[in-house]
């Protein structure tokens, strides 16, 4: 059985994760291409992140090939969602269901 201190630590960690997820959701709903690219990478990438995908080695300040590639995909998603009259978050939701 976990102690109350352990549970409080776990709750605090989950609250941090929830806050980050809510922030990402707001950015996606606002159409932020970088947030959408990050979500797309999380949904779509099936590569080994040691030697097949360079996502972990870069950042938006120093983008890698993967960042640039997913940013292009994000822009296509944003444009397609706008053409369909749906928010980018809805398009991302459909992608997660196809996973």
C-alpha positions in Angstrom: 0.0 0.0 0.0 1.3 3.5 -0.9 1.8 6.1 1.8 0.0 9.4 1.6 3.3 11.1 0.8 3.8 8.8 -2.2 0.2 9.4 -3.4 0.6 13.2 -3.1 3.8 13.0 -5.2 2.0 10.9 -7.8 -0.9 13.3 -7.8 1.4 16.3 -8.2 3.1 14.6 -11.1 -0.2 13.8 -12.8 -1.3 17.4 -12.2 1.8 18.6 -14.0 1.1 16.3 -16.9 -2.5 17.4 -17.1 -1.4 21.1 -17.2 1.0 20.4 -20.0 -1.6 18.4 -21.9 -4.2 21.2 -21.5 -1.6 23.8 -22.6 -0.9 21.7 -25.7 -4.6 21.3 -26.4 -5.1 25.1 -26.3 -2.2 25.6 -28.6 -3.5 23.0 -31.0 -7.0 24.6 -30.9 -5.4 27.9 -31.7 -3.8 26.4 -34.8 -0.1 26.6 -33.5 1.8 24.7 -36.2 4.6 23.6 -33.8 2.1 22.2 -31.3 0.3 20.3 -34.1 3.6 19.0 -35.4 4.5 17.7 -32.0 1.2 16.0 -31.7 1.5 14.5 -35.2 4.9 13.1 -34.3 3.5 11.5 -31.2 0.7 10.0 -33.2 2.5 8.9 -36.3 6.2 8.2 -35.7 7.0 4.5 -35.5 10.8 4.9 -35.8 13.4 4.0 -33.3 14.3 7.2 -31.5 17.9 6.1 -31.0 19.0 5.9 -34.7 16.0 6.3 -37.0 14.3 9.5 -35.9 16.2 12.6 -34.9 13.2 14.3 -33.1 14.8 13.9 -29.7 18.0 15.5 -30.8 16.5 18.8 -31.9 14.1 21.5 -30.7 12.0 24.2 -32.3 14.9 26.6 -31.8 17.2 24.1 -33.6 14.9 21.9 -35.7 16.1 18.6 -37.1 14.9 16.9 -40.3 12.0 15.3 -38.3 10.9 18.7 -36.9 10.9 20.2 -40.4 9.0 17.2 -41.9 6.3 17.2 -39.2 6.0 21.0 -39.4 5.2 20.5 -43.1 2.6 17.8 -42.2 1.1 20.1 -39.6 0.7 22.9 -42.1 -1.0 20.5 -44.5 -3.3 19.3 -41.7 -4.1 23.0 -40.8 -4.9 23.8 -44.4 -7.0 20.6 -44.9 -8.9 21.1 -41.7 -9.7 24.7 -42.7 -10.9 23.5 -46.1 -13.1 21.0 -44.4 -14.4 23.6 -42.0 -13.2 21.7 -38.9 -10.7 22.7 -36.2 -7.2 21.1 -36.3 -7.9 19.4 -33.0 -10.7 17.4 -34.7 -8.5 16.4 -37.5 -5.9 15.2 -35.0 -8.6 13.3 -33.1 -9.5 11.4 -36.3 -5.8 10.5 -36.8 -5.6 9.1 -33.4 -8.6 6.8 -34.0 -6.9 5.5 -37.2 -3.7 4.6 -35.3 
